[in-house]
Amino acid sequence: MSLSLLYFEIHSFADPKRPHSGNPAGVVLMDSFASDSELLGIANSNNLSETAFLVPRSEDVWDLRWFTPAIEVDLCGHATFAAGAVVLEEGLVKGRAAQFDTRSGRLSVSRDSKGDGYAMDLPAVGYTAAKATPALEEALGLGASPDAVFDVTRIHGAHYQMWVLPDEAAIREARPDHGMLRALDTNIILTSPGDRTDFVSRFFAPASGVDEDPVTGSAHCTLAPYWADRLDKVRLSARQIGPRPGALDVATKGERVTLYGHAPRYLEGRIRA
């Protein structure tokens, strides 16, 4: 089968003051989904942490699937954010918001009424108290022990934990051994209070085929309720501070989380496969 598909690369949650920031996501527009092996092959060829595949269902509603270069996943925030930016900018949305039917239910992206970016509605992802293991602490290359450790509800079928560190410096200075993390098959969110924002984070996803993700929407589905509770705030400022940083705001409302940020378009063209 020969395919010619509209393709976009969007830098979700980019810092508007810093070029080449945010989390790159591929967005592919299709009339119908190709085979799983073809979708995975395209995502692997794109070699981005996630590629979103969109098929129109009804007015302002699309079926949406996400693939890393290695697997299909159950939730990806930054690729959903990118998909919303594409269909809104391309004039494909007649109403206020783009709606996406996914493995994680219906998600939506709209323009941010308080700025020139976008707002995305996602489900909150819960967490429960856990204990640090020496193997993971060694693999993460931390210079400081965690203040708290939590197990996170499984998102990509993988084991997740969130480690809360004392300060931003401890997050920046983490030097993970990605080979060791892959062997331990656990995805890790590192977070702490921020120096100039409410909180900062980094995210390592070896169990999902991504060593370090630049700015992770799904991780903020756990980070937002945790920090909202801890800081007693509804809307918070956040930065993900790995090698490719980005910025966003988060807000909680019941069992939902809203992420706010920018989504500049980096390239557009066609995939021929």
TIVEX-955287 format. One line per field, with one value per residue (C-alpha): x, y, z; residue number from 1. Coordinates in nm, 4 decimals. Example, Ala and Ser with C-alpha at 12.3 -4.5 7.8 and 13.67 -1.06 7.14 Angstrom:
<sites>
x <- [1.2300:1.3670]
y <- [-0.4500:-0.1060]
z <- [0.7800:0.7140]
k <- [1:2]
</sites>
This chain:
<sites>
x <- [0.0000:0.1334:0.0580:0.0783:-0.0062:-0.0086:0.2521:0.3433:0.6055:0.4922:0.7015:0.4548:0.5010:0.7834:0.9270:0.8280:1.1527:1.3752:1.4028:1.4229:1.2509:0.9462:0.8662:0.8588:0.5588:0.4661:0.1046:-0.0223:-0.3640:-0.5271:-0.8622:-0.8463:-0.5880:-0.3273:-0.2186:-0.0565:0.2753:0.2593:0.1753:0.4617:0.6939:0.6060:0.6572:0.9895:1.1008:0.9975:1.2143:1.0296:0.9133:0.5569:0.3665:-0.0095:-0.2311:-0.5681:-0.8746:-1.1900:-1.4971:-1.7562:-1.7613:-1.4765:-1.4098:-1.1163:-1.0033:-0.6487:-0.3746:-0.0195:0.2972:0.6498:0.9226:0.8696:0.5068:0.1515:0.0686:-0.2489:-0.1960:0.0311:-0.0285:0.2189:0.1176:-0.2504:-0.1612:0.0208:-0.2739:-0.5096:-0.2824:-0.2709:-0.6457:-0.7213:-0.4603:-0.5643:-0.9235:-1.0619:-1.2500:-1.5891:-1.6639:-1.4531:-1.2521:-1.1043:-1.2247:-1.0242:-1.1490:-0.8600:-0.7649:-0.7893:-1.1375:-1.2315:-0.9715:-1.0015:-0.7789:-0.8942:-0.7354:-0.6330:-0.8797:-0.6164:-0.3276:-0.2083:-0.1478:-0.3679:-0.5457:-0.5804:-0.8130:-0.6805:-0.7695:-0.5797:-0.3503:-0.3382:-0.0486:0.0096:0.2937:0.5856:0.9497:1.2727:1.4739:1.8563:1.8709:1.6558:1.8356:2.1676:2.0284:1.8963:2.2392:2.0997:2.3099:2.0311:1.7914:1.4208:1.1895:0.9073:0.8399:0.5044:0.3769:0.1819:-0.1205:-0.0002:-0.0312:0.1558:0.1176:0.4491:0.5454:0.5671:0.7060:0.7307:1.0321:1.0129:1.3547:1.4432:1.5257:1.5696:1.9471:1.8938:1.6731:1.9206:2.2170:2.0616:2.2801:2.0765:2.2230:1.9711:2.0896:2.0259:1.6847:1.5866:1.6832:1.4658:1.1700:1.0327:0.9368:1.0388:0.9102:1.1587:1.0133:1.0888:0.9922:1.1173:1.3517:1.1331:0.8258:0.5962:0.7628:1.0050:1.0431:1.2284:1.0850:1.2598:1.0555:1.2783:0.9828:0.8092:1.1118:1.2137:1.5252:1.4287:1.1201:1.1538:0.8137:0.5670:0.1954:0.0934:0.3445:0.1785:-0.1495:0.0148:0.2365:-0.0550:-0.2702:0.0352:0.1647:-0.1842:-0.2399:0.1008:0.0999:-0.2753:-0.3024:-0.5384:-0.3192:0.0557:0.3578:0.5839:0.9025:1.0530:1.4279:1.6056:1.8422:1.5525:1.3437:0.9898:0.7264:0.3573:0.0887:-0.1316:-0.4662:-0.6762:-1.0534:-1.1854:-1.0556:-0.9375:-0.6232:-0.5835:-0.2444:-0.1721:0.1140:0.2458:0.2738:0.4791:0.4889:0.8409:0.7758:0.5035:0.5028:0.4021:0.4976:0.5244:0.5380]
y <- [0.0000:0.3441:0.6249:1.0024:1.1638:1.5213:1.5504:1.8184:1.8491:2.0643:2.1724:2.1376:2.3464:2.5450:2.8343:3.1401:3.3101:3.0188:2.8771:2.4998:2.4228:2.2175:1.8587:1.7699:1.5601:1.4270:1.4696:1.2612:1.3280:1.0159:0.9181:0.5840:0.4114:0.2016:-0.1274:-0.1208:-0.2265:0.0626:0.3163:0.1868:0.1981:0.5638:0.6525:0.4690:0.6524:0.9875:0.8993:1.1426:1.0485:1.0352:1.0522:1.1217:0.9682:1.1381:1.0074:1.2247:1.0780:1.3596:1.7390:1.8574:1.4982:1.2761:0.9297:0.9661:0.7082:0.7613:0.5668:0.5992:0.4551:0.1261:0.0883:0.2228:0.4080:0.4755:0.8474:1.1147:1.4738:1.6623:1.4812:1.5484:1.9128:1.9124:1.7474:2.0110:2.2921:2.1454:2.1044:2.4438:2.6251:2.4405:2.5632:2.2109:2.2953:2.4665:2.5020:2.6111:2.2934:1.9915:1.6660:1.3435:0.9916:0.7896:0.4932:0.7400:0.8608:1.1887:1.4661:1.8229:2.1087:2.4695:2.8094:2.9577:3.2365:3.4149:3.4074:3.3198:2.9519:2.6465:2.4698:2.0926:1.8910:1.5556:1.3092:1.3365:1.0381:0.9230:0.8270:0.6394:0.6467:0.4125:0.3631:0.4370:0.1334:0.1428:0.0118:0.2938:0.5563:0.4387:0.4271:0.7847:0.9221:1.1477:1.3745:1.3974:1.1429:1.1912:1.3584:1.1308:0.8534:0.7608:0.4857:0.6360:0.4742:0.2888:0.4945:0.3152:-0.0291:0.0406:0.0776:0.4494:0.6299:0.9957:1.0991:1.4330:1.5921:1.8840:2.1516:2.2362:2.1842:1.8187:1.7746:1.9452:1.7495:1.4039:1.1914:0.8821:0.5603:0.4882:0.1300:0.0575:0.2272:0.0170:-0.2990:-0.1898:-0.1287:0.1697:0.5165:0.7930:1.1467:1.3612:1.6808:1.9552:2.3132:2.5502:2.8448:3.0716:2.8543:2.6630:2.3329:2.1716:1.8171:1.5726:1.2514:0.9267:0.6655:0.3654:0.1258:0.3107:0.3320:0.6936:0.7654:1.1220:1.3021:1.6822:1.8081:1.5376:1.6110:1.2806:1.3287:1.6619:1.4748:1.3531:1.6531:1.8993:1.7412:1.6709:2.0303:2.1844:1.9907:2.0713:2.4420:2.4947:2.6603:2.6006:2.7216:2.6687:2.7500:2.4632:2.3906:2.0652:2.1220:1.8397:1.8876:2.0284:2.2411:2.3727:2.5679:2.5350:2.6198:2.3557:2.3728:2.1116:2.0725:1.7614:1.4559:1.6619:1.8570:2.1466:2.2158:2.5565:2.6391:2.7194:2.4865:2.6403:2.4582:2.3484:2.1800:2.0476:1.8238:1.4768:1.1285:0.8877:0.5257]
z <- [0.0000:-0.0963:0.1495:0.1102:0.4422:0.5695:0.8440:1.0966:1.3687:1.6601:1.9590:2.2452:2.5602:2.4031:2.6026:2.3940:2.4993:2.3967:2.0428:1.9915:2.3196:2.4124:2.3209:1.9499:1.8457:1.5061:1.3886:1.0963:0.9361:0.7867:0.6327:0.8163:1.0311:0.8529:1.0075:1.3500:1.1976:0.9488:1.2222:1.4358:1.1344:1.0694:1.4372:1.4388:1.1236:1.2747:1.5785:1.8067:2.1547:2.0193:1.6919:1.6960:1.4262:1.3615:1.1779:1.1557:1.3265:1.3182:1.3293:1.5558:1.6736:1.5762:1.6730:1.8075:1.8643:1.9923:1.9168:2.0515:1.8260:2.0124:2.1292:2.1177:2.4424:2.6402:2.7046:2.5602:2.6581:2.4411:2.1198:2.1958:2.2514:1.9158:1.7408:1.8777:1.7620:1.4091:1.3567:1.5134:1.3031:0.9869:1.0297:1.0735:1.3941:1.3539:1.7255:2.0217:2.0827:1.9081:2.0644:2.0548:2.1309:2.2711:2.4895:2.7820:2.6933:2.5298:2.5484:2.4221:2.3106:2.2702:2.2398:2.5738:2.6493:2.8612:2.6144:2.2660:2.3382:2.3895:2.6746:2.7006:2.9232:3.0523:3.3290:3.6568:3.7182:4.0790:4.3061:4.6322:4.8845:4.8125:4.9112:4.7274:4.6200:4.6266:4.2678:4.1292:4.3385:4.1948:3.8394:3.8673:3.9639:4.2349:4.4522:4.7125:4.8600:4.7828:5.0316:4.9146:4.6628:4.5082:4.2839:3.9931:3.8314:3.5236:3.2057:2.9260:3.0808:3.2557:3.6197:3.7111:4.0139:4.1143:4.3253:4.5081:4.5625:4.7935:4.5340:4.1670:4.1783:4.2710:3.9629:3.7298:3.8622:3.8256:3.5983:3.5139:3.3807:3.1046:3.0629:3.4307:3.4144:3.1125:3.3021:3.5980:3.3595:3.5533:3.4306:3.6707:3.7285:3.9248:4.0726:4.3245:4.4077:4.1377:4.1779:3.9596:3.9081:4.1390:4.0500:3.8068:3.6777:3.4554:3.3135:3.2202:3.0309:2.9514:2.9929:2.7063:2.4773:2.5591:2.7686:2.8667:2.7426:2.7036:2.8333:2.9307:2.9336:3.0957:3.3806:3.4617:3.5117:3.8344:3.9028:3.8889:4.1629:4.3809:4.3727:4.3847:4.7067:4.8508:4.7621:4.8026:4.4602:4.1681:3.8778:3.8947:3.6787:3.5772:3.3845:3.2686:3.2921:3.1114:2.8165:2.6080:2.8466:2.8195:3.0109:3.0889:3.3419:3.5030:3.6806:3.8573:3.8732:4.0410:3.8553:3.5559:3.4785:3.2333:3.0752:2.9187:2.6847:2.3396:2.0393:1.7564:1.4243:1.3286:0.9942:0.7676:0.4626:0.3476:0.4527:0.1604:0.2669]
k <- [1:2:3:4:5:6:7:8:9:10:11:12:13:14:15:16:17:18:19:20:21:22:23:24:25:26:27:28:29:30:31:32:33:34:35:36:37:38:39:40:41:42:43:44:45:46:47:48:49:50:51:52:53:54:55:56:57:58:59:60:61:62:63:64:65:66:67:68:69:70:71:72:73:74:75:76:77:78:79:80:81:82:83:84:85:86:87:88:89:90:91:92:93:94:95:96:97:98:99:100:101:102:103:104:105:106:107:108:109:110:111:112:113:114:115:116:117:118:119:120:121:122:123:124:125:126:127:128:129:130:131:132:133:134:135:136:137:138:139:140:141:142:143:144:145:146:147:148:149:150:151:152:153:154:155:156:157:158:159:160:161:162:163:164:165:166:167:168:169:170:171:172:173:174:175:176:177:178:179:180:181:182:183:184:185:186:187:188:189:190:191:192:193:194:195:196:197:198:199:200:201:202:203:204:205:206:207:208:209:210:211:212:213:214:215:216:217:218:219:220:221:222:223:224:225:226:227:228:229:230:231:232:233:234:235:236:237:238:239:240:241:242:243:244:245:246:247:248:249:250:251:252:253:254:255:256:257:258:259:260:261:262:263:264:265:266:267:268:269:270:271:272:273]
</sites>
